[in-house]
Amino acid sequence: MRHPVMYPMLVSILLCCLSCAPAQQSDAPPVAGEREAQLKTLHSLLQSEKFAVEIATWLDAAYYTSQGQPAPPFLTAEEEKATVTRSVRDEKIATNLAAFYAVESGIGALSERTGETPIAVLESIVAGRRSKEDMLLLARFANATWKAGQPFRGLDRITRDTFRPAALLIPEELEKDFDRINEASVKLLEAMKLTDGSK
C-alpha cells in the first residue's frame, strides 16, 4: 500500500542518517575545508523543497524496484491536489513522540552494541552516566526523528535555519536534543519498570 505522506519523513531520515554517519577513516590527510564544504552542500540539499520532491520520487521508485514491482507514478493527478487533514490532537501527539522514538532507537542500538539491557541503558541516561559519544548518538537519533516530522507540518519547514545537518547544530539546539532525550528516558524507564516482569 502506498503512503505518499510518508515520503517526506523517509527523505528526512535518509538525509539525517547521511549527515550523522561516522566519518570513514582514511590514510590521506583531509583536504582543508572539504568537510565544511560538504556539510554546506548537505545543508543546502536538506533545505531544498525541490530536492525533497526529487529524492522522495526517486526513493518511491527504488522501493518498488527493490520489490520486483513496476514503479507507479509518484503522484497521480488526484494526489497532486488532494489534502490530508488531521486533528490538532493527532498532530500534537505525533510532534511530541519524536523524542520517544529517538530514545527507543538509540537504546536499542546501545543495547546491541554493549550487551546491556534497555533498562540499564535508560538508567544510565537518567543518572547522567552515559559517555559523551553515546549521548551524541542519542542526540543524532533525536535530530533525525525531529527532522522526519517537519515535512508533515509543512514542506516549507525544511527551509528554516534550524533544519540543518546534525553536525552543524549550534550548542543551544544540541542541548534541546539532550533535554528531550532525558525527558523521554525518565518516562520510558518508569513505564518499562512498571511493565517489566524481570524487575
C-alpha positions as CSV (number, residue, x, y, z in Angstrom):
1,M,0.0,0.0,0.0
2,R,1.3,3.4,-0.9
3,H,1.6,6.1,1.8
4,P,2.5,9.4,0.0
5,V,2.6,11.3,3.2
6,M,5.4,9.0,4.5
7,Y,7.9,10.1,1.8
8,P,8.9,13.4,3.3
9,M,9.6,11.5,6.5
10,L,11.7,9.0,4.7
11,V,13.6,11.7,2.9
12,S,14.4,13.4,6.2
13,I,15.6,10.2,7.9
14,L,17.8,9.4,4.9
15,L,19.4,12.9,4.8
16,C,19.8,12.9,8.6
17,C,21.4,9.5,8.5
18,L,23.8,10.7,5.8
19,S,24.7,13.7,7.9
20,C,25.1,11.6,11.1
21,A,27.1,8.7,9.5
22,P,30.5,8.3,11.1
23,A,33.4,9.6,9.1
24,Q,35.4,7.0,7.2
25,Q,38.9,6.7,8.4
26,S,41.4,7.4,5.7
27,D,45.2,7.4,5.5
28,A,45.1,10.5,3.3
29,P,45.3,13.8,5.1
30,P,42.0,15.7,5.0
31,V,41.7,18.5,2.4
32,A,41.3,21.8,4.2
33,G,37.7,22.9,4.2
34,E,36.5,19.7,2.4
35,R,34.3,18.6,5.3
36,E,32.8,22.1,5.8
37,A,32.1,22.4,2.1
38,Q,30.3,19.1,2.0
39,L,28.3,19.9,5.1
40,K,27.3,23.2,3.5
41,T,26.2,21.3,0.4
42,L,24.2,18.9,2.6
43,H,22.7,21.8,4.5
44,S,21.5,23.3,1.1
45,L,20.1,20.0,0.0
46,L,18.3,19.4,3.3
47,Q,16.6,22.8,2.9
48,S,15.6,22.4,-0.7
49,E,12.0,21.7,-1.4
50,K,12.9,20.8,-5.0
51,F,15.4,18.2,-3.9
52,A,13.0,16.8,-1.3
53,V,10.5,16.1,-4.0
54,E,13.2,14.7,-6.3
55,I,14.6,12.3,-3.7
56,A,11.2,11.3,-2.5
57,T,10.2,10.4,-6.0
58,W,13.5,8.5,-6.5
59,L,13.1,6.6,-3.2
60,D,9.5,5.7,-4.0
61,A,10.5,4.2,-7.4
62,A,13.6,2.5,-5.8
63,Y,11.3,0.8,-3.2
64,Y,9.1,-0.7,-5.9
65,T,12.1,-1.7,-8.0
66,S,13.6,-3.5,-4.9
67,Q,10.3,-5.4,-4.5
68,G,10.4,-6.5,-8.1
69,Q,7.4,-4.4,-9.0
70,P,7.0,-1.7,-11.6
71,A,7.0,1.7,-10.0
72,P,3.7,3.6,-10.3
73,P,3.7,7.4,-10.9
74,F,4.9,9.1,-7.7
75,L,1.8,11.3,-7.6
76,T,-1.4,10.9,-9.5
77,A,-3.3,14.0,-10.7
78,E,-5.7,13.4,-7.9
79,E,-3.0,13.2,-5.3
80,E,-1.4,16.4,-6.5
81,K,-4.5,18.3,-5.5
82,A,-5.6,16.2,-2.5
83,T,-5.2,17.3,1.1
84,V,-4.9,15.3,4.2
85,T,-6.5,16.7,7.3
86,R,-5.7,15.6,10.8
87,S,-6.8,16.7,14.2
88,V,-4.8,19.0,16.3
89,R,-4.7,16.2,18.9
90,D,-3.1,13.8,16.4
91,E,-0.5,16.4,15.3
92,K,0.4,17.3,18.9
93,I,0.8,13.7,19.8
94,A,2.9,12.9,16.7
95,T,5.1,16.0,17.2
96,N,5.9,15.0,20.7
97,L,6.5,11.4,20.0
98,A,9.7,12.1,18.2
99,A,11.8,12.1,21.4
100,F,10.4,8.8,22.4
101,Y,11.2,7.2,19.0
102,A,14.7,8.6,19.2
103,V,15.3,7.1,22.7
104,E,13.8,3.8,21.6
105,S,16.0,3.6,18.6
106,G,19.0,4.8,20.5
107,I,18.7,2.5,23.5
108,G,18.2,-0.4,21.0
109,A,21.5,0.5,19.2
110,L,23.4,0.9,22.5
111,S,21.9,-2.3,24.0
112,E,23.0,-4.2,20.9
113,R,26.5,-2.7,21.0
114,T,27.1,-3.1,24.7
115,G,25.0,-6.1,25.7
116,E,23.3,-4.0,28.4
117,T,19.6,-4.4,28.9
118,P,17.4,-1.5,27.6
119,I,16.5,-0.7,31.2
120,A,20.2,-0.5,32.2
121,V,20.8,1.9,29.3
122,L,17.9,4.1,30.3
123,E,19.0,4.1,34.0
124,S,22.5,5.3,32.9
125,I,21.0,8.1,30.7
126,V,18.7,9.3,33.6
127,A,21.6,9.1,36.0
128,G,23.9,11.1,33.7
129,R,26.4,8.2,33.4
130,R,26.4,7.7,29.6
131,S,29.5,8.7,27.7
132,K,29.6,11.9,25.6
133,E,29.8,9.7,22.5
134,D,26.7,7.7,23.5
135,M,24.7,10.9,24.3
136,L,25.7,12.4,20.9
137,L,24.5,9.2,19.2
138,L,21.2,9.6,21.0
139,A,21.1,13.3,20.0
140,R,21.5,12.3,16.4
141,F,18.5,10.0,16.7
142,A,16.6,12.9,18.2
143,N,17.6,15.2,15.4
144,A,16.6,12.6,12.8
145,T,13.2,12.0,14.3
146,W,12.5,15.7,14.6
147,K,13.5,16.2,11.0
148,A,11.3,13.4,9.9
149,G,8.2,15.1,11.3
150,Q,8.8,18.5,9.9
151,P,7.5,18.0,6.4
152,F,4.2,16.7,7.8
153,R,3.7,20.1,9.3
154,G,4.5,21.8,6.0
155,L,7.2,21.2,3.4
156,D,8.3,24.8,3.9
157,R,9.5,23.9,7.4
158,I,12.6,22.3,5.9
159,T,13.7,25.8,4.7
160,R,14.1,27.1,8.3
161,D,17.6,27.7,9.6
162,T,17.3,25.1,12.3
163,F,16.8,22.4,9.7
164,R,20.5,21.6,9.1
165,P,22.9,18.7,9.1
166,A,23.2,17.4,12.7
167,A,27.0,18.1,12.6
168,L,26.2,21.8,12.1
169,L,23.8,22.2,15.1
170,I,24.5,25.1,17.3
171,P,25.1,24.2,21.0
172,E,21.7,25.5,22.1
173,E,19.9,23.2,19.6
174,L,22.0,20.2,20.7
175,E,21.2,21.0,24.3
176,K,17.5,20.9,23.4
177,D,18.0,17.4,22.0
178,F,19.8,16.3,25.2
179,D,16.9,17.7,27.2
180,R,14.3,15.8,25.2
181,I,16.4,12.6,25.4
182,N,16.5,12.9,29.2
183,E,12.8,13.7,29.5
184,A,11.7,10.8,27.3
185,S,14.2,8.4,29.1
186,V,12.7,9.3,32.5
187,K,9.1,8.5,31.4
188,L,10.1,5.4,29.3
189,L,12.2,4.0,32.2
190,E,9.2,4.4,34.6
191,A,6.9,2.7,32.2
192,M,9.3,-0.2,31.5
193,K,9.9,-0.8,35.2
194,L,6.1,-0.9,35.7
195,T,5.5,-3.5,33.0
196,D,8.8,-5.5,33.0
197,G,8.3,-8.8,34.9
198,S,12.1,-9.2,35.3
199,K,12.4,-6.4,37.8
